[in-house]
Amino acid sequence: MSAIDAVNGGSGAASSRAGSAAAASGSEDRFLKMLVAQLKNQDPLNPLDNAQVTSQMAQINTVSGIEKLNGTVAGLNTRLVALQALQGASLVGREVTVEGSRLAVADGAGRGGFELSAAADQVKVEILNGAGRVVGQLDLGAQSAGRHEFAWPAGEVSDADDYRFRVSAQAGSASVLRTTLARDRVEAVVSDGNALNLELAHAGTVAYDAVRAFN
């Protein structure tokens, strides 16, 4: 039995070496002690060769490297969340684009957006009032794949009204997959230590990485 197997618990440990060794603290010291004992008690007629010793050293170095890498990744994640919190604080009061279908109305225009999974020959946007009745329509014609925005003449409609929109897109006779995108305003930034969330005026709480664009 090699020194690395002894450190990991004897026979049967080889199949779970990575998991058990990574969880053990001070595995390097234990390994070195076992290796020294193994060298002292080796059979003079059948000594360990350099390849065996080198292989065992490589294994323990790999375990040590994984432990250090896990610690580094955890530290980077903590710093990333802190950095996002600082960036997020500057977003309070700003508009962002997230998935949704609420029409944002300002200065006489209702604005929204959509994202197409592929190019479309014909794209149509329908505006619906609070009762779900279609009160406006925009024929946008052919549009490429990707994100697009639109503006609808809202007239006397205000942002307090519950207006929404829906998008249809066709490529020939086939429907093109689309995602509606709404504008919203950041009211607050909340961090739970592991993730950053934004409190939006209309959509409520959304994850920081769910934001499609900062307007």
C-alpha positions as CSV (number, residue, x, y, z in Angstrom):
1,M,0.0,0.0,0.0
2,S,1.4,3.4,-0.9
3,A,1.8,6.3,1.4
4,I,-1.0,8.3,-0.3
5,D,-3.4,5.3,0.1
6,A,-2.5,5.1,3.8
7,V,-3.2,8.8,4.3
8,N,-6.6,8.4,2.6
9,G,-7.7,5.4,4.7
10,G,-6.2,2.2,3.3
11,S,-7.7,-0.2,0.8
12,G,-10.6,1.0,-1.3
13,A,-9.6,4.7,-0.8
14,A,-8.1,5.1,-4.2
15,S,-11.5,5.4,-5.9
16,S,-12.4,8.3,-3.5
17,R,-9.0,9.7,-3.1
18,A,-9.8,13.2,-4.4
19,G,-12.8,13.7,-2.2
20,S,-11.4,12.4,1.1
21,A,-8.0,14.0,0.6
22,A,-9.4,17.4,-0.2
23,A,-11.4,17.3,3.0
24,A,-8.5,16.4,5.2
25,S,-6.4,19.1,6.8
26,G,-2.7,18.8,7.1
27,S,-2.6,15.9,4.6
28,E,0.8,16.9,3.4
29,D,2.4,16.3,6.9
30,R,0.6,13.0,7.2
31,F,1.7,12.0,3.8
32,L,5.4,12.8,4.4
33,K,5.3,10.9,7.7
34,M,3.8,7.8,6.0
35,L,6.3,8.1,3.1
36,V,9.3,8.2,5.5
37,A,8.0,5.2,7.4
38,Q,7.4,3.3,4.2
39,L,11.0,4.1,3.0
40,K,12.4,2.9,6.4
41,N,10.5,-0.3,6.3
42,Q,10.7,-1.2,2.6
43,D,11.9,-4.6,1.5
44,P,15.7,-4.2,0.7
45,L,15.2,-6.8,-2.1
46,N,12.3,-4.9,-3.6
47,P,12.8,-1.2,-2.8
48,L,10.5,1.6,-4.0
49,D,11.7,3.0,-7.3
50,N,11.8,6.6,-8.2
51,A,8.7,6.3,-10.3
52,Q,6.6,5.2,-7.3
53,V,7.9,8.0,-5.1
54,T,7.4,10.6,-7.8
55,S,3.8,9.3,-8.5
56,Q,2.9,9.6,-4.8
57,M,4.5,13.1,-4.5
58,A,2.5,14.2,-7.6
59,Q,-0.7,12.9,-6.0
60,I,-0.3,14.9,-2.8
61,N,0.7,18.0,-4.7
62,T,-2.5,17.7,-6.7
63,V,-4.6,17.5,-3.5
64,S,-2.8,20.5,-2.0
65,G,-3.3,22.5,-5.2
66,I,-7.0,21.7,-5.3
67,E,-7.4,22.8,-1.6
68,K,-5.6,26.1,-2.4
69,L,-7.7,26.6,-5.6
70,N,-11.0,26.1,-3.7
71,G,-9.9,28.7,-1.1
72,T,-8.9,31.2,-3.9
73,V,-12.2,30.8,-5.7
74,A,-14.2,31.3,-2.5
75,G,-12.2,34.5,-1.8
76,L,-12.8,35.8,-5.4
77,N,-16.5,35.1,-5.1
78,T,-16.7,37.2,-1.9
79,R,-14.8,40.1,-3.6
80,L,-17.0,39.9,-6.7
81,V,-20.2,40.2,-4.6
82,A,-18.7,43.2,-2.7
83,L,-17.7,44.8,-6.0
84,Q,-21.2,44.3,-7.5
85,A,-22.7,45.9,-4.3
86,L,-20.6,49.0,-4.9
87,Q,-21.6,49.1,-8.6
88,G,-25.2,48.4,-7.7
89,A,-25.4,51.3,-5.2
90,S,-24.8,53.7,-8.1
91,L,-27.7,52.2,-10.0
92,V,-30.4,53.5,-7.6
93,G,-32.7,55.7,-9.5
94,R,-31.5,54.5,-12.9
95,E,-33.5,52.5,-15.5
96,V,-32.6,48.9,-16.4
97,T,-34.0,46.4,-18.9
98,V,-35.2,43.1,-17.6
99,E,-37.5,40.3,-18.9
100,G,-41.1,41.5,-18.7
101,S,-44.0,43.0,-20.7
102,R,-44.9,46.1,-18.8
103,L,-45.0,49.2,-21.0
104,A,-42.8,52.1,-19.6
105,V,-44.4,55.4,-20.4
106,A,-42.6,58.8,-20.3
107,D,-42.8,62.0,-22.3
108,G,-45.7,60.8,-24.3
109,A,-44.0,57.6,-25.5
110,G,-44.5,54.0,-24.4
111,R,-41.2,52.1,-24.5
112,G,-40.3,48.4,-24.4
113,G,-38.1,45.9,-26.1
114,F,-37.7,42.3,-27.3
115,E,-35.1,39.8,-28.2
116,L,-35.4,37.5,-31.2
117,S,-33.7,34.1,-31.3
118,A,-33.4,34.3,-35.1
119,A,-34.1,36.8,-37.9
120,A,-37.7,37.4,-38.6
121,D,-39.5,38.5,-41.8
122,Q,-42.3,40.3,-39.9
123,V,-42.4,41.6,-36.3
124,K,-45.5,43.1,-34.8
125,V,-46.0,44.7,-31.3
126,E,-49.4,45.0,-29.8
127,I,-50.2,47.4,-26.9
128,L,-52.8,46.3,-24.4
129,N,-54.6,48.3,-21.7
130,G,-55.3,47.2,-18.2
131,A,-58.4,45.3,-19.3
132,G,-56.3,43.3,-21.8
133,R,-57.8,45.0,-24.9
134,V,-55.5,45.9,-27.8
135,V,-55.3,49.7,-28.1
136,G,-52.3,50.1,-30.4
137,Q,-50.1,48.3,-32.8
138,L,-46.6,48.7,-34.4
139,D,-45.6,46.8,-37.5
140,L,-41.8,46.7,-37.4
141,G,-41.3,44.6,-40.5
142,A,-38.2,42.5,-40.9
143,Q,-35.8,42.4,-37.9
144,S,-32.5,40.7,-37.3
145,A,-31.8,38.3,-34.4
146,G,-30.9,39.9,-31.1
147,R,-32.2,42.7,-28.9
148,H,-34.4,45.5,-30.2
149,E,-36.3,48.5,-28.8
150,F,-39.5,50.2,-29.8
151,A,-41.4,53.4,-29.0
152,W,-45.2,53.7,-29.2
153,P,-47.0,57.1,-29.2
154,A,-48.8,56.9,-25.9
155,G,-50.8,60.2,-26.1
156,E,-52.5,60.8,-22.7
157,V,-51.4,57.4,-21.2
158,S,-49.3,57.8,-18.1
159,D,-46.8,55.5,-16.5
160,A,-49.2,54.8,-13.6
161,D,-51.6,53.1,-16.1
162,D,-51.2,49.3,-16.3
163,Y,-50.3,49.0,-20.0
164,R,-48.5,46.0,-21.4
165,F,-47.3,44.7,-24.8
166,R,-46.9,41.5,-26.6
167,V,-44.7,40.7,-29.6
168,S,-45.2,38.3,-32.5
169,A,-42.5,37.4,-35.0
170,Q,-42.6,35.2,-38.1
171,A,-40.0,33.8,-40.4
172,G,-42.0,32.6,-43.4
173,S,-44.7,30.4,-41.9
174,A,-42.7,29.6,-38.7
175,S,-42.9,31.5,-35.5
176,V,-39.7,33.0,-34.2
177,L,-38.9,32.6,-30.5
178,R,-38.9,36.0,-28.7
179,T,-38.5,37.4,-25.3
180,T,-40.2,40.6,-24.2
181,L,-38.1,43.1,-22.3
182,A,-39.4,45.9,-20.1
183,R,-37.8,49.0,-18.6
184,D,-37.9,49.5,-14.9
185,R,-36.4,51.7,-12.2
186,V,-34.0,50.6,-9.5
187,E,-35.3,51.5,-6.1
188,A,-32.8,49.8,-3.9
189,V,-29.9,47.3,-3.9
190,V,-29.8,44.3,-1.5
191,S,-26.9,41.9,-0.8
192,D,-27.3,38.7,1.2
193,G,-23.5,38.1,1.3
194,N,-23.6,35.6,-1.6
195,A,-25.6,37.4,-4.3
196,L,-26.7,40.8,-5.2
197,N,-30.4,41.7,-5.9
198,L,-32.1,44.8,-7.2
199,E,-35.4,46.1,-6.0
200,L,-37.3,47.4,-9.0
201,A,-40.2,49.8,-8.9
202,H,-42.6,47.5,-10.8
203,A,-41.0,44.1,-11.2
204,G,-40.0,43.6,-7.6
205,T,-36.8,41.8,-6.7
206,V,-34.6,40.5,-9.5
207,A,-31.1,39.2,-9.5
208,Y,-28.3,41.5,-10.5
209,D,-27.2,39.2,-13.3
210,A,-30.8,39.1,-14.7
211,V,-30.5,42.7,-15.9
212,R,-30.2,42.7,-19.7
213,A,-29.1,46.4,-20.1
214,F,-28.5,49.5,-18.0
215,N,-30.3,52.5,-19.6
